[in-house]
Amino acid sequence: MDHETRLKRLSFRSSHRGTREADMMIGGFFATYGATWTTEQLDWFEALLEQQDVDIMGWAIGSIVCPPEWEGPMMQAMRDIDYVTVVK
């Protein structure tokens, strides 16, 4: 699939998770950074979307220890985002 189609698909998937909190956190993260990501970063995010929302959110807020395969610059960026600003 072409890059623009992939971005649209990931945008939808990240902001339609099933709970408002997950939509705002995961979708907000994608809305903030997704357009600037490399193919490898998009691959990471696409794989992350296959995980359970409670796990993703727990890893991002630090209430659950993040597995090594998800730890790194992308998860740190998810932790660093100001979600209050994103949802305004």
PyMOL commands that place a pseudoatom at each C-alpha (Angstrom):
pseudoatom trace, name=CA, resn=MET, resi=1, chain=A, elem=C, hetatm=0, pos=[0.000, 0.000, 0.000]
pseudoatom trace, name=CA, resn=ASP, resi=2, chain=A, elem=C, hetatm=0, pos=[1.230, 3.522, -0.670]
pseudoatom trace, name=CA, resn=HIS, resi=3, chain=A, elem=C, hetatm=0, pos=[2.487, 5.798, 2.109]
pseudoatom trace, name=CA, resn=GLU, resi=4, chain=A, elem=C, hetatm=0, pos=[-0.568, 8.095, 2.254]
pseudoatom trace, name=CA, resn=THR, resi=5, chain=A, elem=C, hetatm=0, pos=[-2.974, 5.171, 2.434]
pseudoatom trace, name=CA, resn=ARG, resi=6, chain=A, elem=C, hetatm=0, pos=[-0.903, 3.608, 5.185]
pseudoatom trace, name=CA, resn=LEU, resi=7, chain=A, elem=C, hetatm=0, pos=[-0.951, 6.848, 7.194]
pseudoatom trace, name=CA, resn=LYS, resi=8, chain=A, elem=C, hetatm=0, pos=[-4.731, 7.134, 6.841]
pseudoatom trace, name=CA, resn=ARG, resi=9, chain=A, elem=C, hetatm=0, pos=[-5.192, 3.521, 7.892]
pseudoatom trace, name=CA, resn=LEU, resi=10, chain=A, elem=C, hetatm=0, pos=[-2.931, 3.930, 10.932]
pseudoatom trace, name=CA, resn=SER, resi=11, chain=A, elem=C, hetatm=0, pos=[-4.648, 7.178, 11.872]
pseudoatom trace, name=CA, resn=PHE, resi=12, chain=A, elem=C, hetatm=0, pos=[-8.027, 5.457, 11.892]
pseudoatom trace, name=CA, resn=ARG, resi=13, chain=A, elem=C, hetatm=0, pos=[-6.771, 2.390, 13.763]
pseudoatom trace, name=CA, resn=SER, resi=14, chain=A, elem=C, hetatm=0, pos=[-5.004, 4.472, 16.385]
pseudoatom trace, name=CA, resn=SER, resi=15, chain=A, elem=C, hetatm=0, pos=[-7.989, 6.676, 17.123]
pseudoatom trace, name=CA, resn=HIS, resi=16, chain=A, elem=C, hetatm=0, pos=[-10.693, 3.984, 17.092]
pseudoatom trace, name=CA, resn=ARG, resi=17, chain=A, elem=C, hetatm=0, pos=[-9.406, 1.655, 19.787]
pseudoatom trace, name=CA, resn=GLY, resi=18, chain=A, elem=C, hetatm=0, pos=[-12.603, 1.047, 21.743]
pseudoatom trace, name=CA, resn=THR, resi=19, chain=A, elem=C, hetatm=0, pos=[-12.234, 3.376, 24.700]
pseudoatom trace, name=CA, resn=ARG, resi=20, chain=A, elem=C, hetatm=0, pos=[-12.035, 7.129, 24.692]
pseudoatom trace, name=CA, resn=GLU, resi=21, chain=A, elem=C, hetatm=0, pos=[-8.886, 7.098, 26.807]
pseudoatom trace, name=CA, resn=ALA, resi=22, chain=A, elem=C, hetatm=0, pos=[-7.061, 4.778, 24.421]
pseudoatom trace, name=CA, resn=ASP, resi=23, chain=A, elem=C, hetatm=0, pos=[-8.323, 6.745, 21.415]
pseudoatom trace, name=CA, resn=MET, resi=24, chain=A, elem=C, hetatm=0, pos=[-6.938, 9.944, 22.915]
pseudoatom trace, name=CA, resn=MET, resi=25, chain=A, elem=C, hetatm=0, pos=[-3.602, 8.508, 24.032]
pseudoatom trace, name=CA, resn=ILE, resi=26, chain=A, elem=C, hetatm=0, pos=[-2.730, 6.247, 21.120]
pseudoatom trace, name=CA, resn=GLY, resi=27, chain=A, elem=C, hetatm=0, pos=[-4.515, 8.349, 18.495]
pseudoatom trace, name=CA, resn=GLY, resi=28, chain=A, elem=C, hetatm=0, pos=[-3.065, 11.548, 19.926]
pseudoatom trace, name=CA, resn=PHE, resi=29, chain=A, elem=C, hetatm=0, pos=[0.428, 10.102, 19.765]
pseudoatom trace, name=CA, resn=PHE, resi=30, chain=A, elem=C, hetatm=0, pos=[-0.055, 9.200, 16.119]
pseudoatom trace, name=CA, resn=ALA, resi=31, chain=A, elem=C, hetatm=0, pos=[-1.686, 12.547, 15.276]
pseudoatom trace, name=CA, resn=THR, resi=32, chain=A, elem=C, hetatm=0, pos=[1.250, 14.385, 16.811]
pseudoatom trace, name=CA, resn=TYR, resi=33, chain=A, elem=C, hetatm=0, pos=[4.122, 12.433, 15.259]
pseudoatom trace, name=CA, resn=GLY, resi=34, chain=A, elem=C, hetatm=0, pos=[2.876, 9.928, 12.662]
pseudoatom trace, name=CA, resn=ALA, resi=35, chain=A, elem=C, hetatm=0, pos=[3.311, 12.085, 9.576]
pseudoatom trace, name=CA, resn=THR, resi=36, chain=A, elem=C, hetatm=0, pos=[7.035, 12.474, 10.309]
pseudoatom trace, name=CA, resn=TRP, resi=37, chain=A, elem=C, hetatm=0, pos=[7.862, 8.822, 11.025]
pseudoatom trace, name=CA, resn=THR, resi=38, chain=A, elem=C, hetatm=0, pos=[10.150, 6.672, 8.926]
pseudoatom trace, name=CA, resn=THR, resi=39, chain=A, elem=C, hetatm=0, pos=[9.015, 3.359, 7.496]
pseudoatom trace, name=CA, resn=GLU, resi=40, chain=A, elem=C, hetatm=0, pos=[10.684, 1.570, 10.411]
pseudoatom trace, name=CA, resn=GLN, resi=41, chain=A, elem=C, hetatm=0, pos=[8.863, 3.759, 12.939]
pseudoatom trace, name=CA, resn=LEU, resi=42, chain=A, elem=C, hetatm=0, pos=[5.558, 3.141, 11.171]
pseudoatom trace, name=CA, resn=ASP, resi=43, chain=A, elem=C, hetatm=0, pos=[6.299, -0.601, 11.274]
pseudoatom trace, name=CA, resn=TRP, resi=44, chain=A, elem=C, hetatm=0, pos=[6.904, -0.352, 15.045]
pseudoatom trace, name=CA, resn=PHE, resi=45, chain=A, elem=C, hetatm=0, pos=[3.685, 1.576, 15.598]
pseudoatom trace, name=CA, resn=GLU, resi=46, chain=A, elem=C, hetatm=0, pos=[1.660, -0.769, 13.402]
pseudoatom trace, name=CA, resn=ALA, resi=47, chain=A, elem=C, hetatm=0, pos=[2.929, -3.745, 15.417]
pseudoatom trace, name=CA, resn=LEU, resi=48, chain=A, elem=C, hetatm=0, pos=[2.206, -1.867, 18.660]
pseudoatom trace, name=CA, resn=LEU, resi=49, chain=A, elem=C, hetatm=0, pos=[-1.426, -1.482, 17.583]
pseudoatom trace, name=CA, resn=GLU, resi=50, chain=A, elem=C, hetatm=0, pos=[-1.740, -5.269, 17.744]
pseudoatom trace, name=CA, resn=GLN, resi=51, chain=A, elem=C, hetatm=0, pos=[-1.148, -5.137, 21.511]
pseudoatom trace, name=CA, resn=GLN, resi=52, chain=A, elem=C, hetatm=0, pos=[-3.877, -4.688, 24.105]
pseudoatom trace, name=CA, resn=ASP, resi=53, chain=A, elem=C, hetatm=0, pos=[-4.824, -1.085, 24.870]
pseudoatom trace, name=CA, resn=VAL, resi=54, chain=A, elem=C, hetatm=0, pos=[-4.418, -1.562, 28.619]
pseudoatom trace, name=CA, resn=ASP, resi=55, chain=A, elem=C, hetatm=0, pos=[-0.865, -2.784, 28.043]
pseudoatom trace, name=CA, resn=ILE, resi=56, chain=A, elem=C, hetatm=0, pos=[0.057, 0.057, 25.689]
pseudoatom trace, name=CA, resn=MET, resi=57, chain=A, elem=C, hetatm=0, pos=[-1.366, 2.651, 28.043]
pseudoatom trace, name=CA, resn=GLY, resi=58, chain=A, elem=C, hetatm=0, pos=[0.263, 1.029, 31.075]
pseudoatom trace, name=CA, resn=TRP, resi=59, chain=A, elem=C, hetatm=0, pos=[3.649, 0.982, 29.364]
pseudoatom trace, name=CA, resn=ALA, resi=60, chain=A, elem=C, hetatm=0, pos=[3.242, 4.626, 28.340]
pseudoatom trace, name=CA, resn=ILE, resi=61, chain=A, elem=C, hetatm=0, pos=[2.246, 5.906, 31.780]
pseudoatom trace, name=CA, resn=GLY, resi=62, chain=A, elem=C, hetatm=0, pos=[4.615, 3.615, 33.648]
pseudoatom trace, name=CA, resn=SER, resi=63, chain=A, elem=C, hetatm=0, pos=[2.076, 1.599, 35.619]
pseudoatom trace, name=CA, resn=ILE, resi=64, chain=A, elem=C, hetatm=0, pos=[3.220, -1.589, 33.873]
pseudoatom trace, name=CA, resn=VAL, resi=65, chain=A, elem=C, hetatm=0, pos=[6.828, -2.504, 33.134]
pseudoatom trace, name=CA, resn=CYS, resi=66, chain=A, elem=C, hetatm=0, pos=[7.378, -2.141, 29.413]
pseudoatom trace, name=CA, resn=PRO, resi=67, chain=A, elem=C, hetatm=0, pos=[8.714, -5.279, 27.695]
pseudoatom trace, name=CA, resn=PRO, resi=68, chain=A, elem=C, hetatm=0, pos=[12.134, -4.814, 26.089]
pseudoatom trace, name=CA, resn=GLU, resi=69, chain=A, elem=C, hetatm=0, pos=[10.743, -5.263, 22.567]
pseudoatom trace, name=CA, resn=TRP, resi=70, chain=A, elem=C, hetatm=0, pos=[8.629, -2.108, 22.969]
pseudoatom trace, name=CA, resn=GLU, resi=71, chain=A, elem=C, hetatm=0, pos=[11.106, -0.036, 24.971]
pseudoatom trace, name=CA, resn=GLY, resi=72, chain=A, elem=C, hetatm=0, pos=[13.050, 2.621, 23.084]
pseudoatom trace, name=CA, resn=PRO, resi=73, chain=A, elem=C, hetatm=0, pos=[12.778, 6.062, 21.530]
pseudoatom trace, name=CA, resn=MET, resi=74, chain=A, elem=C, hetatm=0, pos=[9.229, 5.582, 20.235]
pseudoatom trace, name=CA, resn=MET, resi=75, chain=A, elem=C, hetatm=0, pos=[7.861, 4.484, 23.617]
pseudoatom trace, name=CA, resn=GLN, resi=76, chain=A, elem=C, hetatm=0, pos=[9.756, 7.319, 25.258]
pseudoatom trace, name=CA, resn=ALA, resi=77, chain=A, elem=C, hetatm=0, pos=[8.140, 9.770, 22.837]
pseudoatom trace, name=CA, resn=MET, resi=78, chain=A, elem=C, hetatm=0, pos=[4.754, 8.326, 23.775]
pseudoatom trace, name=CA, resn=ARG, resi=79, chain=A, elem=C, hetatm=0, pos=[5.598, 8.891, 27.436]
pseudoatom trace, name=CA, resn=ASP, resi=80, chain=A, elem=C, hetatm=0, pos=[6.773, 12.450, 26.828]
pseudoatom trace, name=CA, resn=ILE, resi=81, chain=A, elem=C, hetatm=0, pos=[3.768, 13.770, 24.908]
pseudoatom trace, name=CA, resn=ASP, resi=82, chain=A, elem=C, hetatm=0, pos=[1.524, 16.324, 26.621]
pseudoatom trace, name=CA, resn=TYR, resi=83, chain=A, elem=C, hetatm=0, pos=[-1.871, 14.675, 26.097]
pseudoatom trace, name=CA, resn=VAL, resi=84, chain=A, elem=C, hetatm=0, pos=[-3.736, 17.593, 27.630]
pseudoatom trace, name=CA, resn=THR, resi=85, chain=A, elem=C, hetatm=0, pos=[-2.562, 19.764, 24.738]
pseudoatom trace, name=CA, resn=VAL, resi=86, chain=A, elem=C, hetatm=0, pos=[-3.256, 17.045, 22.170]
pseudoatom trace, name=CA, resn=VAL, resi=87, chain=A, elem=C, hetatm=0, pos=[-6.938, 16.667, 23.074]
pseudoatom trace, name=CA, resn=LYS, resi=88, chain=A, elem=C, hetatm=0, pos=[-7.726, 20.399, 23.183]
for i in range(1, 88): cmd.bond("trace and resi %d" % i, "trace and resi %d" % (i + 1))
show_as sticks, trace
zoom trace
